[in-house]
Amino acid sequence: MKTIKYDNMNIQLPFTLKTTECDEITTEEVKVQNVPANKTHLNLTLPRFANGVYLAILNAKVKGNNKKADKGINWFKEYFPYSATMLFN
């Protein structure tokens, strides 16, 4: 899996991202689009690669792939704990 240098860390992606989830694996900050309805006021931003992981988690949940979703959520808790709290609680 791909490793990305971000914020003085080497972050290994939890799984391979599809181009529909992340068109470019960069550290550019993007606004999170699919936030839970009760959190839309937060205006969360993530680096593009982390937003791709978030979209992959949502796709995995829709498809019933709980193992992949859980792996992605655990990755978020490790590298983006604040965002994980906002997006998955």
C-alpha positions in Angstrom: 0.0 0.0 0.0 1.0 3.6 -0.7 2.9 5.6 2.0 2.4 9.4 2.0 4.6 12.0 3.8 2.2 14.3 5.7 2.8 16.6 8.6 6.2 15.1 9.3 4.8 11.6 9.4 5.0 8.7 6.9 1.4 7.5 6.7 0.6 4.2 5.1 -2.9 4.1 3.5 -5.0 1.3 5.0 -6.0 0.0 1.5 -5.8 0.8 -2.2 -8.0 3.7 -3.2 -10.1 3.6 -6.4 -9.9 6.7 -8.6 -13.6 7.4 -7.9 -12.6 7.8 -4.2 -9.4 9.8 -4.7 -8.5 11.1 -8.1 -5.1 12.3 -6.9 -3.3 11.1 -3.8 -2.0 14.4 -2.6 -1.8 16.4 0.7 -3.9 19.2 -0.7 -6.6 20.2 1.8 -10.2 19.6 0.6 -13.6 20.1 2.2 -15.3 16.9 3.3 -18.5 16.7 1.3 -20.4 13.7 2.8 -20.5 14.6 6.5 -23.2 13.2 8.8 -26.3 15.4 8.7 -25.9 16.5 12.3 -22.3 17.7 11.6 -22.7 19.8 8.4 -22.0 23.0 10.3 -18.4 21.9 11.0 -16.8 22.6 7.6 -14.3 19.8 8.0 -11.2 19.7 5.8 -8.9 16.8 5.2 -5.9 16.2 3.0 -7.1 14.7 -0.3 -5.7 11.2 0.4 -7.6 11.1 3.8 -10.8 12.3 2.1 -10.3 9.4 -0.3 -10.1 7.0 2.6 -13.2 8.5 4.1 -15.1 8.0 0.8 -13.8 4.4 0.6 -15.2 3.8 4.1 -18.6 5.1 3.1 -18.5 2.9 0.0 -17.6 -0.1 2.1 -20.4 0.5 4.5 -22.9 0.8 1.6 -21.6 -2.5 0.2 -21.7 -4.3 3.6 -17.9 -4.6 3.7 -17.6 -4.0 7.4 -14.1 -5.4 7.6 -12.8 -2.7 5.2 -14.9 0.0 6.9 -13.5 -0.9 10.3 -10.0 -0.9 9.0 -10.4 2.5 7.6 -12.1 3.9 10.7 -9.2 2.6 12.9 -6.7 4.2 10.5 -8.6 7.5 10.9 -8.5 7.2 14.7 -4.8 6.8 14.5 -3.9 9.6 12.1 -6.9 12.0 12.2 -8.5 11.5 15.7 -10.5 14.7 15.7 -11.9 14.1 12.3 -12.6 10.4 13.2 -14.6 11.7 16.2 -16.6 14.1 14.1 -17.3 11.7 11.2 -17.8 8.3 12.8 -19.4 9.0 16.3 
